[in-house]
Amino acid sequence: MLIPVFTTGSPFKTGKGPDRNRGNRLRAEEPDGATAARSNEGDRAMQKVPRDWLERAARVYNSNADASKALGIAGGTFGRLCRQYKIETPFARHRRRRRDPSQP
C-alpha cells in the first residue's frame, strides 16, 4: 500500500503553487523493488523509424495523420522525417495533383 509522504508539507503534486520554487514533490513510500522496477519503465529509448517504413506509409495512406498513426509516431515527426529523407508526404502528393492534374 502506498502512503503519500509530503517532503515539505505542501499538498501540491505538480509543483505549481506558492511553494513551487522549493521543488516540492509527492513522494510515496514503496517496497524496495518497486521503485527500481518502475524506474526502468520510463527509460525506454526512442526507436528509429526505418526509411522503407516511412516510404511505404507515405505511399499507402491518404493523409499524413493516417500514416503517422500507422507508424505510431506524431504527425509532426512524420512530416519532419519525410523532409529529412526527401520522401513526398501524402499531403504534398495531393497538393501536387491539385496543382497539375495531368501528373499522376
MDAnalysis code that builds the backbone (N, CA, C; Angstrom):
import MDAnalysis as mda
import numpy as np

u = mda.Universe.empty(312, n_residues=104, atom_resindex=np.repeat(np.arange(104), 3), trajectory=True)
u.add_TopologyAttr("name", ["N", "CA", "C"] * 104)
u.add_TopologyAttr("resid", np.arange(1, 105))
u.add_TopologyAttr("resname", ["MET", "LEU", "ILE", "PRO", "VAL", "PHE", "THR", "THR", "GLY", "SER", "PRO", "PHE", "LYS", "THR", "GLY", "LYS", "GLY", "PRO", "ASP", "ARG", "ASN", "ARG", "GLY", "ASN", "ARG", "LEU", "ARG", "ALA", "GLU", "GLU", "PRO", "ASP", "GLY", "ALA", "THR", "ALA", "ALA", "ARG", "SER", "ASN", "GLU", "GLY", "ASP", "ARG", "ALA", "MET", "GLN", "LYS", "VAL", "PRO", "ARG", "ASP", "TRP", "LEU", "GLU", "ARG", "ALA", "ALA", "ARG", "VAL", "TYR", "ASN", "SER", "ASN", "ALA", "ASP", "ALA", "SER", "LYS", "ALA", "LEU", "GLY", "ILE", "ALA", "GLY", "GLY", "THR", "PHE", "GLY", "ARG", "LEU", "CYS", "ARG", "GLN", "TYR", "LYS", "ILE", "GLU", "THR", "PRO", "PHE", "ALA", "ARG", "HIS", "ARG", "ARG", "ARG", "ARG", "ARG", "ASP", "PRO", "SER", "GLN", "PRO"])
u.atoms.positions = np.array([
    [0.834, -1.174, 0.000],
    [0.000, 0.000, 0.000],
    [0.879, 1.238, 0.000],
    [0.625, 2.153, -0.899],
    [1.397, 3.383, -0.992],
    [0.800, 4.436, -0.076],
    [1.645, 5.040, 0.713],
    [1.214, 6.105, 1.603],
    [1.947, 7.370, 1.192],
    [1.211, 8.410, 0.759],
    [1.899, 9.631, 0.336],
    [2.567, 10.320, 1.517],
    [3.789, 10.739, 1.312],
    [4.541, 11.475, 2.319],
    [5.015, 12.761, 1.665],
    [4.589, 13.897, 2.167],
    [4.991, 15.170, 1.606],
    [6.313, 15.582, 2.218],
    [7.260, 15.962, 1.375],
    [8.590, 16.301, 1.862],
    [8.614, 17.603, 2.637],
    [7.819, 18.569, 2.270],
    [7.839, 19.854, 2.971],
    [6.477, 20.230, 3.521],
    [5.526, 19.338, 3.455],
    [4.214, 19.646, 3.966],
    [3.313, 20.315, 2.949],
    [3.780, 20.497, 1.710],
    [2.976, 21.137, 0.691],
    [2.099, 20.103, -0.001],
    [0.811, 20.382, -0.193],
    [-0.064, 19.418, -0.855],
    [-0.029, 19.500, -2.373],
    [0.855, 20.311, -2.944],
    [0.878, 20.492, -4.386],
    [1.691, 19.387, -5.037],
    [1.024, 18.557, -5.841],
    [1.701, 17.447, -6.505],
    [2.472, 17.906, -7.731],
    [2.000, 18.927, -8.403],
    [2.599, 19.338, -9.668],
    [3.733, 20.326, -9.496],
    [3.937, 20.826, -8.299],
    [4.973, 21.823, -8.094],
    [4.500, 23.216, -8.449],
    [3.223, 23.355, -8.831],
    [2.674, 24.662, -9.153],
    [1.981, 25.191, -7.912],
    [2.190, 26.394, -7.597],
    [1.567, 26.972, -6.425],
    [2.560, 27.866, -5.698],
    [2.229, 28.267, -4.483],
    [3.085, 29.227, -3.790],
    [4.470, 28.698, -3.457],
    [4.635, 27.375, -3.341],
    [5.926, 26.811, -2.949],
    [6.670, 26.170, -4.115],
    [6.365, 26.552, -5.347],
    [6.930, 25.836, -6.492],
    [8.434, 25.962, -6.609],
    [9.048, 27.004, -6.049],
    [10.494, 27.164, -6.151],
    [11.256, 26.266, -5.189],
    [10.577, 25.640, -4.256],
    [11.236, 24.763, -3.293],
    [11.398, 23.340, -3.814],
    [10.805, 23.054, -4.955],
    [10.937, 21.715, -5.541],
    [10.110, 20.683, -4.815],
    [8.956, 21.053, -4.349],
    [8.100, 20.116, -3.628],
    [7.551, 19.075, -4.593],
    [7.656, 17.839, -4.196],
    [7.094, 16.756, -4.991],
    [6.475, 15.745, -4.065],
    [5.490, 15.054, -4.561],
    [4.854, 13.998, -3.785],
    [5.764, 12.780, -3.833],
    [6.108, 12.271, -2.674],
    [6.971, 11.093, -2.597],
    [6.195, 9.995, -1.898],
    [6.185, 8.836, -2.455],
    [5.461, 7.721, -1.850],
    [6.445, 6.683, -1.349],
    [6.115, 6.082, -0.195],
    [6.943, 5.002, 0.331],
    [6.525, 3.718, -0.363],
    [7.508, 2.987, -0.894],
    [7.233, 1.765, -1.638],
    [8.187, 0.683, -1.170],
    [7.856, -0.560, -1.443],
    [8.822, -1.623, -1.176],
    [10.076, -1.403, -2.012],
    [11.188, -1.947, -1.587],
    [12.481, -1.686, -2.235],
    [12.496, -2.002, -3.726],
    [11.930, -3.107, -4.147],
    [11.972, -3.493, -5.552],
    [11.037, -2.697, -6.443],
    [9.996, -2.113, -5.879],
    [9.000, -1.420, -6.693],
    [9.573, -0.176, -7.353],
    [10.406, 0.561, -6.641],
    [10.986, 1.774, -7.209],
    [11.910, 1.432, -8.370],
    [12.723, 0.418, -8.208],
    [13.651, 0.034, -9.269],
    [12.903, -0.470, -10.495],
    [11.843, -1.240, -10.303],
    [11.089, -1.771, -11.438],
    [10.399, -0.653, -12.195],
    [9.838, 0.316, -11.483],
    [9.141, 1.396, -12.157],
    [10.096, 2.328, -12.869],
    [11.296, 2.528, -12.355],
    [12.222, 3.454, -12.997],
    [12.678, 2.929, -14.355],
    [12.698, 1.616, -14.548],
    [13.097, 1.057, -15.838],
    [12.045, 1.288, -16.909],
    [10.767, 1.416, -16.520],
    [9.716, 1.630, -17.496],
    [9.873, 2.957, -18.216],
    [10.315, 3.987, -17.523],
    [10.431, 5.314, -18.108],
    [11.714, 5.525, -18.892],
    [12.615, 4.560, -18.877],
    [13.908, 4.733, -19.534],
    [13.939, 4.160, -20.942],
    [12.772, 3.984, -21.541],
    [12.740, 3.428, -22.895],
    [13.343, 4.418, -23.881],
    [14.201, 3.936, -24.736],
    [14.814, 4.782, -25.759],
    [13.866, 4.890, -26.946],
    [13.941, 6.011, -27.645],
    [13.121, 6.202, -28.829],
    [13.665, 5.299, -29.939],
    [12.762, 4.592, -30.598],
    [13.162, 3.715, -31.688],
    [13.176, 4.510, -32.985],
    [14.171, 4.273, -33.812],
    [14.216, 4.930, -35.114],
    [13.239, 4.243, -36.057],
    [12.590, 5.059, -36.877],
    [11.659, 4.518, -37.861],
    [12.444, 4.298, -39.151],
    [12.482, 3.069, -39.660],
    [13.234, 2.807, -40.888],
    [12.679, 3.596, -42.070],
    [13.563, 3.953, -42.968],
    [13.186, 4.750, -44.138],
    [12.166, 4.031, -45.009],
    [12.315, 2.721, -45.181],
    [11.362, 1.999, -46.029],
    [9.962, 1.974, -45.422],
    [9.845, 2.000, -44.084],
    [8.534, 2.091, -43.448],
    [7.903, 3.438, -43.756],
    [8.708, 4.497, -43.685],
    [8.204, 5.840, -43.994],
    [7.732, 5.924, -45.446],
    [8.541, 5.394, -46.361],
    [8.193, 5.437, -47.775],
    [6.884, 4.695, -48.040],
    [6.737, 3.521, -47.435],
    [5.524, 2.736, -47.653],
    [4.294, 3.430, -47.064],
    [4.420, 3.956, -45.847],
    [3.286, 4.640, -45.212],
    [2.891, 5.875, -46.012],
    [3.867, 6.610, -46.516],
    [3.572, 7.811, -47.301],
    [2.882, 7.451, -48.617],
    [3.198, 6.297, -49.162],
    [2.604, 5.869, -50.425],
    [1.216, 5.261, -50.230],
    [1.023, 4.487, -49.163],
    [-0.211, 3.734, -48.963],
    [-1.339, 4.595, -48.404],
    [-1.046, 5.467, -47.448],
    [-2.110, 6.217, -46.769],
    [-2.403, 7.530, -47.479],
    [-3.649, 8.012, -47.295],
    [-4.098, 9.212, -47.982],
    [-3.893, 10.500, -47.207],
    [-3.441, 10.411, -45.975],
    [-3.185, 11.629, -45.202],
    [-1.988, 11.406, -44.294],
    [-1.359, 12.506, -43.920],
    [-0.232, 12.428, -43.001],
    [-0.680, 11.870, -41.656],
    [-1.892, 12.233, -41.226],
    [-2.399, 11.769, -39.931],
    [-2.544, 10.246, -39.916],
    [-3.103, 9.680, -40.984],
    [-3.269, 8.226, -41.049],
    [-1.916, 7.518, -41.102],
    [-0.990, 8.065, -41.875],
    [0.334, 7.452, -41.994],
    [1.076, 7.496, -40.664],
    [0.984, 8.623, -39.965],
    [1.697, 8.732, -38.689],
    [1.074, 7.822, -37.638],
    [-0.262, 7.674, -37.650],
    [-0.914, 6.760, -36.707],
    [-0.495, 5.321, -36.980],
    [-0.384, 4.965, -38.250],
    [0.009, 3.600, -38.598],
    [1.423, 3.292, -38.109],
    [2.286, 4.300, -38.125],
    [3.661, 4.105, -37.671],
    [3.803, 4.285, -36.163],
    [2.792, 4.865, -35.534],
    [2.860, 5.080, -34.093],
    [3.709, 6.267, -33.697],
    [3.770, 7.278, -34.565],
    [4.539, 8.482, -34.262],
    [3.630, 9.699, -34.429],
    [4.085, 10.839, -33.961],
    [3.310, 12.072, -34.077],
    [3.321, 12.563, -35.519],
    [2.290, 13.320, -35.875],
    [2.175, 13.827, -37.240],
    [3.329, 14.726, -37.632],
    [3.751, 15.587, -36.718],
    [4.879, 16.473, -36.995],
    [6.172, 15.706, -37.199],
    [6.329, 14.640, -36.449],
    [7.527, 13.799, -36.596],
    [7.531, 13.120, -37.952],
    [6.355, 12.663, -38.380],
    [6.251, 12.030, -39.700],
    [6.651, 13.015, -40.794],
    [6.124, 14.227, -40.739],
    [6.464, 15.232, -41.745],
    [7.940, 15.593, -41.727],
    [8.498, 15.720, -40.519],
    [9.920, 16.070, -40.402],
    [10.806, 14.966, -40.958],
    [10.472, 13.714, -40.657],
    [11.273, 12.602, -41.181],
    [11.163, 12.499, -42.692],
    [9.972, 12.751, -43.223],
    [9.803, 12.721, -44.679],
    [10.642, 13.816, -45.340],
    [10.662, 14.999, -44.761],
    [11.514, 16.065, -45.306],
    [12.982, 15.685, -45.207],
    [13.357, 15.095, -44.092],
    [14.757, 14.706, -43.875],
    [15.215, 13.677, -44.904],
    [14.349, 12.705, -45.221],
    [14.699, 11.651, -46.170],
    [14.259, 11.951, -47.596],
    [13.723, 13.155, -47.845],
    [13.268, 13.565, -49.184],
    [12.175, 12.647, -49.713],
    [11.186, 12.327, -48.840],
    [10.047, 11.489, -49.207],
    [8.832, 12.398, -49.352],
    [8.081, 12.220, -50.425],
    [6.881, 13.021, -50.632],
    [5.776, 12.540, -49.694],
    [5.250, 13.437, -48.876],
    [4.182, 13.084, -47.943],
    [2.852, 12.996, -48.687],
    [1.858, 12.331, -48.088],
    [0.532, 12.296, -48.720],
    [-0.038, 13.699, -48.944],
    [0.205, 14.606, -47.998],
    [-0.277, 15.979, -48.158],
    [0.362, 16.637, -49.373],
    [1.676, 16.493, -49.525],
    [2.377, 17.089, -50.667],
    [1.935, 16.435, -51.973],
    [1.661, 15.130, -51.939],
    [1.204, 14.426, -53.142],
    [-0.152, 14.958, -53.601],
    [-1.083, 15.140, -52.656],
    [-2.401, 15.682, -53.012],
    [-2.296, 17.121, -53.497],
    [-1.456, 17.899, -52.864],
    [-1.281, 19.296, -53.276],
    [-0.704, 19.361, -54.684],
    [0.267, 18.494, -54.991],
    [0.862, 18.457, -56.332],
    [-0.178, 18.064, -57.377],
    [-1.022, 17.088, -57.050],
    [-2.044, 16.644, -58.003],
    [-3.122, 17.692, -58.237],
    [-3.424, 18.491, -57.228],
    [-4.402, 19.570, -57.406],
    [-3.846, 20.671, -58.297],
    [-2.563, 20.950, -58.156],
    [-1.945, 21.991, -58.978],
    [-1.839, 21.582, -60.432],
    [-1.421, 20.342, -60.659],
    [-1.212, 19.882, -62.036],
    [-1.922, 18.528, -62.210],
    [-3.183, 18.521, -62.587],
    [-3.950, 17.272, -62.680],
    [-3.435, 16.290, -63.730],
    [-2.636, 16.753, -64.689],
    [-2.145, 15.837, -65.722],
    [-1.061, 14.912, -65.182],
    [-0.429, 15.279, -64.060],
    [0.605, 14.418, -63.465],
    [-0.051, 13.332, -62.621],
    [0.489, 12.104, -62.662],
    [-0.107, 11.002, -61.866],
    [0.193, 11.124, -60.387],
])
